[in-house]
Amino acid sequence: MFFLGTLVHGGGANRTSSPRLAFTNQYCEPWLRTQENFFLEIPRPVVRNLRPAIQSLLGYSVHPPFMGMVDSMHPKRVLDSD
């Protein structure tokens, strides 16, 4: 099952004699991640011409120590290459 992180959900009590298996690969507060990925949507040549504050709002920033990194690197690195 796949669902958006904004979905209100809950599993309820396990009333069986068997354990309930669940897997989650991450948890992000809704305010930490945008619903739409501006990092991929806006062409890099356009982003290169924006002020650093706007680039940061679009996802080209890191919240210390590592939140926002892509492949363990700062996302701004993609603005230097094409």
Residue pairs with C-beta under 8 A, 6 or more apart in sequence:
3 9
4 35
5 28
5 30
5 33
6 30
6 35
11 20
11 22
14 20
32 67
34 59
37 59
38 58
38 59
39 58
39 59
39 60
39 70
39 75
42 58
44 78
44 79
44 82
47 55
47 58
47 60
47 79
48 79
50 58
55 61
55 76
55 79
59 68
59 75
60 75
60 76
60 79
61 68
61 75
61 76
62 68
62 69
62 74
62 75
66 72
68 75
69 75
70 78
